[in-house]
């Protein structure tokens, strides 16, 4: 598993949120405000859950959900490494 790619992707997402290039999918979502960002995240979560319960493409839907989660983090100013550190902290306490 290559988690470096996830970190690189998050940097790209943060850059799109910050610079808002007009051809960027991420920038278009973020320009709609946090309601739009969270709405897309919720939509992707529903599609993933539907794939898990049915015979949809779970991997593709999981990728969509993870990508939109990164958008939520970037749009809300939360760093991915902060989330990972929190998960590590929780594991150490068990």
LOKETOR-327799 format. One record per residue (C-alpha): x, y, z; chain. Coordinates in nm, 3 decimals. Example, Ala and Ser with C-alpha at 12.3 -4.5 7.8 and 13.67 -1.06 7.14 Angstrom:
<recs>
        px        py        pz   chain
     1.230    -0.450     0.780       A
     1.367    -0.106     0.714       A
</recs>
This chain:
<recs>
        px        py        pz   chain
     0.000     0.000     0.000       A
     0.136     0.340    -0.093       A
     0.017     0.598     0.159       A
     0.259     0.851     0.012       A
     0.019     0.882    -0.281       A
    -0.262     0.974    -0.043       A
    -0.047     1.248     0.110       A
     0.044     1.374    -0.239       A
    -0.321     1.373    -0.344       A
    -0.414     1.569    -0.033       A
    -0.153     1.831    -0.123       A
    -0.308     1.863    -0.469       A
    -0.655     1.898    -0.315       A
    -0.534     2.166    -0.072       A
    -0.372     2.350    -0.360       A
    -0.698     2.343    -0.559       A
    -0.890     2.471    -0.256       A
    -0.639     2.751    -0.204       A
    -0.581     2.858    -0.565       A
    -0.927     2.777    -0.708       A
    -0.830     2.718    -1.073       A
    -1.145     2.755    -1.281       A
    -1.104     2.417    -1.455       A
    -1.076     2.232    -1.121       A
    -1.352     2.001    -1.000       A
    -1.237     2.055    -0.642       A
    -1.248     2.433    -0.679       A
    -1.602     2.420    -0.822       A
    -1.724     2.220    -0.524       A
    -1.552     2.444    -0.270       A
    -1.683     2.760    -0.436       A
    -2.032     2.631    -0.354       A
    -1.952     2.670     0.016       A
    -1.933     2.419     0.296       A
    -2.292     2.309     0.236       A
    -2.192     2.200    -0.116       A
    -1.873     2.032     0.009       A
    -2.061     1.838     0.276       A
    -2.346     1.761     0.039       A
    -2.107     1.596    -0.208       A
    -1.940     1.405     0.076       A
    -2.279     1.281     0.196       A
    -2.376     1.181    -0.156       A
    -2.055     0.982    -0.195       A
    -2.104     0.819     0.147       A
    -2.453     0.709     0.041       A
    -2.323     0.573    -0.289       A
    -2.052     0.375    -0.109       A
    -2.301     0.236     0.143       A
    -2.533     0.140    -0.143       A
    -2.248    -0.038    -0.321       A
    -2.162    -0.230    -0.005       A
    -2.522    -0.339     0.042       A
    -2.583    -0.415    -0.325       A
    -2.358    -0.519    -0.605       A
    -2.209    -0.184    -0.692       A
    -1.840    -0.118    -0.742       A
    -1.727    -0.090    -0.380       A
    -1.369     0.000    -0.470       A
    -1.466     0.284    -0.705       A
    -1.720     0.419    -0.458       A
    -1.469     0.396    -0.172       A
    -1.220     0.593    -0.383       A
    -1.484     0.860    -0.452       A
    -1.568     0.878    -0.082       A
    -1.205     0.906     0.022       A
    -1.141     1.178    -0.237       A
    -1.439     1.381    -0.116       A
    -1.328     1.328     0.245       A
    -0.998     1.490     0.151       A
    -1.191     1.784     0.006       A
    -1.384     1.821     0.334       A
    -1.060     1.816     0.533       A
    -0.892     2.072     0.308       A
    -1.196     2.301     0.295       A
    -1.225     2.296     0.673       A
    -0.855     2.352     0.739       A
    -0.784     2.011     0.889       A
    -0.457     1.843     0.794       A
    -0.457     1.475     0.702       A
    -0.158     1.410     0.927       A
    -0.357     1.551     1.221       A
    -0.623     1.287     1.159       A
    -0.362     1.013     1.133       A
    -0.195     1.127     1.456       A
    -0.533     1.117     1.631       A
    -0.591     0.763     1.508       A
    -0.243     0.665     1.626       A
    -0.310     0.823     1.966       A
    -0.633     0.628     2.001       A
    -0.464     0.301     1.914       A
    -0.196     0.354     2.177       A
    -0.463     0.397     2.445       A
    -0.619     0.057     2.387       A
</recs>
